[in-house]
Amino acid sequence: MRISRRFTIIAAAALMASTAAMAQPFEAAIDKAGDGLAAAMARQGWGEETAVGVARFMGSAGVTCEPMSSILTEGLRRALIRHTERMAVKAKIVEELDPRVVRAVVSGQWYRGAEGTARLTLKLGDVTDMKFADKAMEEVRFDTSSLPPDARRCVLELEPIEREVIADRAIIARETPSPVGKKIDQLEAGEAMWVSAKILSEGAEDWFVVRLADDDNMPVGMRERRAFVYGVTLPEDVLKRFRVTEAEAVLSNDRTVKVRAEPTVRSQELGRLSAGSVVNATGRVVDRDWYRIDWRGDDAYVYAPLMKSVDAAEAVEWSALRESERRADVQAFIDQWPRGDFIELARQRLADLGPPPLKVTVWTESKTYRSGQTIKVFLKGNKDFFARVVYRDVSGNLVQLLPNAYRKTNQFAGGTTHAIPSDTDRFDLEVGKPFGKESIMVFASTTPVGEIGGEDIGGGLNLLRSNLADIRRTTRGVNVQPRRPGDAKQEFFEATAHVTTRR
């Protein structure tokens, strides 16, 4: 299903504005990241014996690329030293990465962002006992124009492959996608290699990213080694399998879905979509059950069987209220889309918000009555309630209609229309002089209302000597009682119906 052009333009404009707002000069981004990581170290309470190393930084395919890696590593090391001193953090920043020396390691990756930007993700990991437990994560964006030209080429555009391939000749693995890049390994003809991605960036089109054998001497989380190789011959099915067809669709999900950097379950997890999330699909991987989506300004992938195409207009409304605390908004959405894509999630949201607050409506058969006519009053609440019903005449006198001497039980069932007077009452509301504007006031509560004394005027009714403030106070009760676990919260509601009486 295609979405309307208007929706696409709005979403794209919002995304561009968001990305632009987050991008900042490289030095400022590094300084912000260092501040956040130093704060995390302070929270850990590490002492002077704690040595924190800074790993070589890798790109989006898990490769180190000079001089980008050196710029990031040295820049972050300086920022950490500066911020740990400012925060009086006792941990010391060192250059060693030997797990016998360091207690923790700061590692990270950078990713290609929207045009002209990059995203840097950093982790602070505790490497005690050769294990790598994450203690903190920081993410910043920066403008790649603030980098030296030779570092900018490291921010590569990649097409995911994720396939084991047999080398048809001897292949040199290098640290950078360049024939003069440092040689770090050599693959012999007939040797199997895992190809992660193909580089699409201008000037490096025939270079590929491969994963080398793990280094078992490093802690878990720091073992993988990746490199660049030139001119890999890929089988035809690999080239076809990861080709992406352009497509426009609005997607949602019924349960949590992982967002990955590449269309394979082995690729890096970038985040997760909670149930009911809405994303724009920009393509579908050929012969694979994966969608390409717009994810924080970058391309990412989600597993297609976990997603569904949804109506764009409904998706816009759901996105605006999925975290709403207003029952009325959620109910209005349910009324508008009773068989929509998000109906079950909306109903669950309504249930999560709990029962609706007490609401009582009061009305009469007519707005105007003449002398000799009788007034009939009607009440209806959205849940069971108790009520004090008071009639105020044109002179300001307050007559309590309920409870009365013949109808002391003033409890009403919710969802039912109740009439006053009823068959059990012994009075009628007959119109007589003086004439003018009068009203029927309902003081409702989910708990019994207190008693108010008055002067008997016949028919079981009382003329109240209290003012409205006293009536409200008595209705709500004056005794403070502790509420036990499971007891319902007291609720109150006032409603008024106005009538005009004439000669």
C-alpha positions, -999 to +999 in steps of 0.1 A: +000+000+000+013+035-009+010+064+015-001+098+004+025+122-008+015+147+018+023+122+046+056+114+031+067+150+028+056+158+063+075+128+077+106+136+057+106+173+067+102+164+104+131+139+101+154+163+084+146+190+111+153+165+139+186+153+124+198+188+118+190+197+153+210+169+168+241+172+145+269+193+160+306+199+154+328+169+160+347+184+190+314+194+207+300+159+202+331+143+217+330+167+246+294+158+253+301+121+251+330+124+275+309+143+300+282+116+300+307+087+303+326+105+332+293+109+350+287+072+346+321+064+360+313+086+390+281+067+396+301+034+396+323+048+425+355+033+410+386+040+431+421+050+420+430+014+412+404+014+384+421+017+350+398+026+321+411+021+285+397+035+253+394+010+224+400+016+187+368+028+172+350+009+144+328+020+116+293+007+109+305-026+095+327-032+126+360-021+109+387+003+121+395+030+097+424+054+100+426+083+106+390+083+119+398+057+146+428+077+159+408+110+159+379+094+178+401+075+203+425+104+211+396+130+212+376+109+236+406+101+258+413+138+262+376+145+269+375+117+295+406+130+313+392+165+314+358+155+326+369+130+352+391+157+368+362+181+368+339+156+385+367+143+408+364+108+394+392+086+409+394+062+379+424+068+357+423+068+319+450+046+303+462+036+269+465-001+276+438-026+266+453-056+283+425-071+303+450-079+331+455-041+335+422-024+327+391-027+347+368-011+321+369-002+285+352+026+265+344+012+230+322+025+202+312+026+166+303+053+142+275+051+116+266+070+085+238+094+093+216+116+072+235+135+045+266+152+060+262+137+094+275+107+114+263+090+146+287+079+173+276+052+198+298+047+229+297+020+256+314+018+290+320-019+297+333-036+328+357-063+317+362-081+350+370-118+346+371-116+308+334-107+307+321-075+291+291-061+311+277-028+298+276+000+324+266+030+303+259+040+268+261+074+251+250+084+216+258+117+198+256+130+162+282+152+145+286+170+113+311+152+091+323+185+076+340+192+109+363+163+103+396+163+083+390+153+046+409+120+050+387+110+080+355+118+062+360+089+037+356+065+067+320+073+070+310+048+044+277+039+027+273+001+028+251-025+013+247-055+037+258-090+024+263-112+055+273-144+037+302-169+038+322-167+006+351-189-007+381-169-019+389-177-055+424-163-051+447-149-024+432-118-009+449-092+013+428-079+042+436-042+050+428-018+077+413+008+053+396+005+019+427+015+001+455-004-017+480+015+005+460+006+037+479-013+064+479-051+057+465-070+087+459-105+073+459-126+041+433-150+030+444-179+007+426-192-023+399-217-012+397-202+023+362-193+036+356-157+047+325-140+061+316-110+039+296-084+059+290-057+034+298-041+001+310-005+001+289+019-021+307+051-013+323+069-043+359+058-049+356+025-029+329+007-049+349-025-053+358-029-017+341-052+008+340-056+046+350-090+059+350-105+094+383-121+105+389-148+131+382-137+167+409-128+191+404-152+221+428-132+242+405-103+244+373-100+266+340-110+251+326-079+233+361-069+221+371-100+202+359-095+166+383-082+140+371-069+107+389-056+076+386-044+041+393-066+010+392-057-027+374-074-056+356-103-039+337-125-064+302-130-050+278-158-061+248-146-082+223-155-055+241-132-030+240-102-053+203-108-059+193-117-023+203-084-008+191-061-036+165-037-022+135-027-042+122+009-036+088+009-018+066+032+002+045+019+031+035+027+066+043-002+090+033-011+125+038-041+148+018-060+175+048-068+196+083-057+202+105-059+170+143-056+168+157-030+144+189-042+128+217-025+108+214-052+081+187-076+069+199-105+089+194-118+124+232-118+129+236-081+123+239-054+149+207-045+168+202-007+166+171-006+188+136-019+192+101-010+182+076-013+210+041-027+202+021-002+181+051+018+168+047+033+133+076+035+109+080+044+072+092+016+050+115+028+021+121-006+005+120-043+006+149-067+003+146-089-028+140-126-019+142-118+018+115-112+044+130-078+055+118-042+051+142-013+049+130+015+071+139+050+081+155+048+115+168+080+131+180+094+098+196+061+087+186+030+068+178+000+090+159-032+087+130-050+104+118-086+099+088-084+076+066-112+091+066-092+124+053-061+107+020-052+089+010-024+064-014+000+080-036+029+069-015+061+068-042+084+081-050+060+110-013+057+117-008+094+120-036+097+146-025+066+166+011+079+167-002+112+182-021+095+210-005+061+218+010+076+250-020+098+257-033+100+293-067+112+282-094+085+281-116+107+259-089+109+232-084+072+232-121+065+232-126+089+203-099+070+183-117+037+190-151+052+179-135+066+147-116+034+138-137+005+152-122-020+129-088-003+123-053-017+125-047-004+160-081-012+176-067-038+200-038-017+211-062+013+216-085-009+237-056-021+258-045+016+262-079+024+274-079-005+299-044+006+311-058+040+319-082+024+343-120+030+347-134+064+336-140+090+363-176+095+376-198+115+354-235+122+359-259+139+335-291+156+346-318+169+323-355+177+321-382+170+295-383+207+285-363+239+291-394+260+297-425+252+319-457+272+324-478+275+355-496+243+365-472+220+345-451+194+364-414+191+360-398+157+355-361+153+362-338+126+348-304+113+360-279+090+344-243+082+355-216+062+338-211+041+369-230+034+402-233+065+423-250+081+453-266+115+448-281+145+467-306+162+444-314+199+452-340+222+436-332+259+437-362+281+429-362+317+416-360+331+452-328+310+459-345+286+482-329+251+483-352+221+485-337+187+488-355+162+465-333+133+474-328+117+498-363+124+513-385+109+540-400+083+517-370+076+496-339+074+519-320+052+495-304+075+471-281+050+453-284+048+415-272+021+391-248+033+364-258+032+328-296+035+337-319+065+334-336+074+367-366+097+371-375+122+398-401+120+412-404+083+408-434+061+417-422+058+453-419+095+459-449+114+474-444+148+457-448+164+423-428+194+410-457+216+399-448+251+385-462+280+404-452+316+412-428+333+415-416+326+380-381+328+365-349+309+361-346+278+384-322+249+385-319+212+395-284+205+411-270+170+415-241+164+440-229+129+432-204+106+448-192+070+446-197+068+484-228+076+505-234+113+510-237+128+544-270+140+560-281+176+561-309+189+584-337+211+572-373+222+576-401+198+567-422+213+539-444+182+532-442+153+508-412+141+527-391+171+514-368+194+534-361+231+529-324+234+535-309+261+556-274+254+544-256+273+516-240+255+485-206+254+501-220+235+531-239+212+509-207+203+489-187+198+521-214+175+536-217+156+504-180+149+503-180+140+540-160+155+568-146+123+584-111+113+572-110+075+570-079+054+561-083+036+528-074-001+527-055-017+498-080-025+471-106+001+482-119+023+454-109+059+454-138+083+463-150+103+433-173+133+431-192+150+404-216+179+402-242+186+374-269+212+369-300+215+347-316+249+342-353+255+335-374+287+330-408+289+346-435+313+332-470+324+340 
